[in-house]
Amino acid sequence: MGWCMKVEYSQSFVKAANKLSGKALKSVKEMLENVKKAEKIEDIANCKKLINYDRTYRIRIGSLRAFFVLYIITDGSIVKFEYLKFRGEAYKKETMEELRKKDTYQKQQD
């Protein structure tokens, strides 16, 4: 068995998820289960690494985008979901700047 994924959530992510209902909420829950069961990043459906980021990824969930930062640790990895946004808001400058800070901050901690 490969590494196991530990999943954490920012307040922003939890707040956005709590506003969802119906099919969107079901899709997010299914995505999170997929991530928890994944042994490696390639096992996560609709997941892409953001260009020019070291460890920041996005998962497409219909019209939603879930952004996470991947932290590699000795006995596995931690996937920390930072943002859950609709496609129209997902790539705004403010969001990308905040993700850049989180991506860079972890790099300094290594």
N, C-alpha and C positions, 0 to 999 in steps of 0.2 A: 504494500500500500504506500502511496506517495504522501505528500504532506497534507495535513488537514487544514481546512479553512476555518478560522475563528472570525466571526462577523461582529462588528461593532457599528454603532450608528451615532451620528451627530444629532444635536437637538434640532437643527434645521431639517434634517432628513425625516426624523420622527414626526415633526410638526406637519410637514408636507404629506407624509403617508397617512396621518390621521385625518386629513381632509378628504381623502379618497373614499369612494364607495363603489359597489357593483363590480363590473368587469375590470376596471382599472386597479382596484384594491386586490382583487383575486390575482391579476397578472403580476403585481408587485410581490405578493406573498409567494407565488410560484417561482419567481426569479430569485428571491431570497433563499428558498429551499434548494434551488439549483446551485447557488453559490456555496451554501453550506456543505453540499454533497460533493462538490468539485475537489479533485485531488490536485489539479493544476489549473492555471489561469486559462489554458486552452479549452478546458472542459466547460467553461461558462458560455452559454449561448448568447449571441448578439453582443459580445463584449469586444471592445477595441481599445487599444492603448492610444491615448491622446498624443498627437504629434508634438514634439519638442517638450514633452514631460518625461520625467524619469520613471515614475511609478503611479501615474494617475490614469484611470481608465473610465470608460463610460459603457453602460449597458442600455441598449435600446429596448424599451417596453412599449410598443405601440407609439403613441405620441409623447410618451414620457421618456426622460433620460435620467438614469441614476449614475451619479459620479462617485467613484471611490478611489481611495489611495491604498495601495498594496504595500504592506510592511512585511518584509521577510525576517523571520526570527529563526532561532536555532531549531526548534522542534515543529516548525510549520510556517504558517503565515497568518497575518491579521488583515482582513479586508475591512476598512473603515469607510462606510458610506457617508459621504459628506452632504450631497445635495440630491434632491429628487425634483426635477423641474420639467415643465412642458417644453416641447421642442423649440417653440418660439422664444422662450426665455433662457433656454439652457446654455447658449453660447454667447450670452451678453458679456461685455467687457468686465463687469464687476465680478461675475461668477468665475470667469477665467482667471482673473487676478487673485481671487481668494484661493482657488485651486492651486495656482502657481506657488503661493506662500506655503500651503500645506505640503506640496511636493518638495519644495526647497528646504523647508524646516526639517523634514525627516532626513533628507540627505545630509544635513549638518549634524544630525544625531548619530549617524552611523559610525 
